[in-house]
Amino acid sequence: MAQDEPERDEKHGLKERITGLGQKIIGEIEEIGGALTGDPTTQAEGQFNVEVGEIREELAEGEVEPDSDDARI
């Protein structure tokens, strides 16, 4: 059973990295769409999603401790 645990952590980390990357991509698209349509709310939401995606990637890579102020999602 001890051998199964690292494999699960590895899969979970990959999932979190993909989730963070996906959120960053969607945020970039929203930000561009907000700029093109002149909608500041959509543009701000896009910027927010990019920042959250970066934090998720940092958490998945272990750069930020989950209890720190930067880890709030």
N, C-alpha and C positions, 0 to 999 in steps of 0.2 A: 504494500500500500504506500510506502514511503516514496516509491518510484513514480506513482501516479500524481502526487501533489505538484512537483515542478512542471509536469506537462500541463496540468490545469492552469497554473499560474501563467505559463507561457501563452496559452490560448487566450486567456483573459486579457493579458497585456496587449496582444495583437488586436483583439476586439476593441479595446479602449483606444488604441492608437488610430485605428480605422475610424472609430466614432469621432474622435477629435479632428481628424483630417476632413471627414465629411462635413462636420459642422463649420470648419474654417472655409471650405469651398462654398457651401451654401451662404455663409455670411458674406463672402466676397461677391457672389452673384447678387445678393440683396443690396449690398452697398452700391454696386454699379447700377442696378436697376433703380434705386432711389435717386442716384445722381442724374440718370437719364430722364426720369419722369419728374424730377424736381420735388420729390417727396422726402423731406428731411426725417420723418419718422422711420421710413423704410431704410434709409441710409444709416441712421443711428442703430437700428435693430441689426443691420448687417455688421456694423462695427462691433457690437456687443457679441454676436455669434462668433466672430473671428477671435475675439479675446477669450471667450469660453472654450473654443476649440484648442487654443494654445495651452490653456491651463489643463485641459483634459490630457493633451499629449504629454505635458510635463509630469502629470500624476502617473501616467502609464509608464513613463521612463524612470520614475522614481526620483526626479529632480526636486519635487516639492513634497513635503510631508503633508499627509491628509489633514492634520490638525492645525496647520498654519493658516494665517489670514489669506494667503494667496490661493489656498485650495478651495475656497468657497465657490460653488457652482450654482 
